[in-house]
Amino acid sequence: LVKRVRTRAERAYGLAFLPDGKLAVAGGRPGQEGDVRVYDLNAEGKTEDGVEFLDGVNDKAVLVKHLFDADDSVLCLAVSADGKRLAAGGCDRAVRVFDLSDGVANAKLDQTVENHADWVLGCALTADGKYLVTAGRDKTAKVWDLNAKESVVTFPEHQNIVYGVAVKADGSA
């Protein structure tokens, strides 16, 4: 252990590194609130017993961007390989997709995808950021065309909760 980051969330459920090395953290307090924030791991903190502590709550050099708050925990994060999109889903059954093409400091909400009947437990973006794949507690997996802003396919035949999804690095099926 070389570094710890203090976040606002009671629990961190999802982590994703952005291409510039910054860390996005999704978390929350179950049944109360959730959020997604981005932290600069290169900021300077205090060192104790060889471990550097970064204060992402009070130190403005550590907290780079507060993307959004939700009414319940945010459970999953995904970043496209080109670093231009970030997706975050959770207990409110929505996936928020942010446009990061102008950098994290200028991130803006591009769209909110809402079509799961229960919590969104996993998400992944294709390398080019054109498609979003989601996994839900509603026992489905879904594929979204983000440019057309529509669902492409739903896989409803799962017998149990779908906890995660992934896409190949080259974007092929």
C-alpha positions in Angstrom: 0.0 0.0 0.0 1.5 3.3 -1.1 -1.5 5.6 -1.3 -5.0 6.1 0.1 -7.7 8.5 -1.1 -10.4 9.7 1.3 -13.7 10.1 -0.6 -17.0 11.4 0.4 -18.8 8.2 -0.2 -19.3 5.8 2.6 -18.5 2.9 0.2 -16.7 3.0 -3.1 -18.4 0.5 -5.5 -16.7 1.4 -8.7 -13.4 2.7 -9.8 -12.1 3.6 -13.3 -8.8 5.1 -14.4 -9.1 7.9 -17.0 -6.4 8.0 -19.7 -4.7 10.9 -18.0 -4.2 8.9 -14.9 -7.0 10.5 -12.8 -9.3 8.2 -10.8 -13.1 8.2 -11.1 -14.9 6.8 -8.0 -18.5 5.8 -7.8 -20.0 5.2 -4.4 -22.5 6.1 -1.8 -24.4 5.4 1.3 -26.9 2.6 0.6 -30.5 3.8 0.5 -29.4 7.4 1.1 -27.2 9.0 -1.6 -24.5 8.3 -4.2 -22.1 10.2 -6.3 -19.3 10.1 -8.9 -16.2 12.2 -8.3 -12.8 12.3 -10.0 -9.5 12.5 -8.1 -6.0 13.5 -9.0 -3.7 10.8 -7.6 -0.6 12.9 -8.3 -1.7 15.6 -5.8 0.5 15.8 -2.7 -0.8 14.4 0.6 0.5 13.6 4.0 2.6 10.6 4.5 2.4 8.3 7.5 4.4 5.1 7.9 5.3 5.2 4.2 1.6 5.6 3.0 0.5 8.8 1.4 -3.0 10.0 2.4 -4.9 12.2 -0.1 -7.9 14.1 1.2 -10.5 14.1 -1.6 -13.1 15.7 0.6 -11.3 18.9 1.7 -8.3 19.3 -0.6 -9.2 21.0 -3.8 -6.0 19.8 -5.4 -7.1 16.2 -4.9 -10.8 16.5 -5.9 -10.8 17.4 -9.6 -14.5 17.1 -10.5 -17.8 16.3 -8.8 -19.8 14.8 -11.7 -23.1 14.2 -10.0 -25.2 13.2 -7.0 -27.8 10.4 -7.0 -30.6 9.5 -4.6 -29.0 6.1 -4.0 -25.6 4.4 -4.5 -23.8 4.5 -7.8 -22.5 1.0 -8.3 -20.5 0.8 -11.6 -18.3 2.9 -13.9 -16.9 2.5 -17.3 -14.6 4.7 -19.4 -14.2 4.3 -23.2 -10.6 3.5 -24.3 -10.4 6.8 -26.1 -11.3 8.6 -22.8 -14.1 10.6 -24.4 -17.0 9.0 -22.5 -17.6 7.9 -18.9 -20.7 5.9 -17.9 -22.0 5.5 -14.4 -25.0 3.3 -13.3 -26.6 2.3 -10.0 -29.6 1.8 -7.8 -31.7 4.4 -9.4 -31.9 2.2 -12.6 -30.2 4.9 -14.7 -26.9 5.1 -16.5 -25.5 8.6 -16.9 -23.1 9.0 -19.8 -20.7 12.0 -19.7 -18.9 13.6 -22.6 -15.2 14.0 -21.5 -13.9 15.0 -25.0 -12.9 18.5 -23.6 -11.3 17.0 -20.5 -12.7 16.1 -17.1 -12.8 19.7 -15.9 -15.3 20.4 -18.7 -17.2 17.2 -18.5 -20.9 17.4 -19.3 -23.8 15.0 -19.1 -24.5 13.8 -22.6 -27.5 11.5 -21.9 -29.2 9.4 -19.3 -30.2 5.9 -20.3 -33.2 4.5 -18.4 -34.6 1.1 -19.3 -33.7 -1.4 -16.6 -36.5 -2.4 -14.3 -34.0 -2.7 -11.4 -30.5 -1.7 -10.3 -27.8 -1.4 -12.9 -24.9 -3.5 -11.5 -22.4 -3.3 -14.4 -21.6 -1.3 -17.4 -19.0 -1.2 -20.2 -18.3 1.0 -23.1 -16.8 0.0 -26.5 -13.4 1.4 -27.2 -14.8 4.0 -29.5 -17.5 5.0 -27.0 -20.4 4.3 -29.5 -22.0 1.5 -27.6 -22.9 0.9 -23.9 -23.5 -2.5 -22.5 -25.3 -2.9 -19.2 -26.1 -5.6 -16.6 -29.0 -5.5 -14.2 -30.6 -6.9 -11.1 -33.6 -7.3 -13.4 -31.9 -10.4 -14.9 -31.1 -8.7 -18.2 -28.1 -7.4 -20.2 -28.6 -4.7 -22.7 -26.7 -3.0 -25.5 -27.3 0.7 -26.3 -26.3 2.7 -29.4 -25.3 6.0 -27.7 -25.2 8.0 -30.9 -28.7 7.0 -31.9 -29.8 7.1 -28.3 -31.7 3.8 -28.5 -31.6 0.3 -27.3 -30.1 -2.2 -29.8 -30.8 -5.5 -28.0 -31.9 -6.9 -24.7 -30.8 -10.3 -23.4 -33.7 -11.3 -21.1 -33.2 -15.1 -20.8 -30.9 -15.0 -17.7 -32.1 -17.1 -14.8 -30.4 -14.9 -12.2 -29.2 -11.4 -11.7 -26.6 -10.2 -14.2 -23.7 -8.7 -12.2 -21.3 -7.6 -14.9 -20.6 -7.1 -18.6 -17.4 -6.6 -20.7 -16.5 -5.8 -24.2 -13.5 -6.8 -26.2 -10.8 -4.2 -26.6 -11.1 -4.2 -30.4 -14.9 -3.8 -30.1 -15.8 -7.0 -31.9 -18.5 -9.4 -30.6 
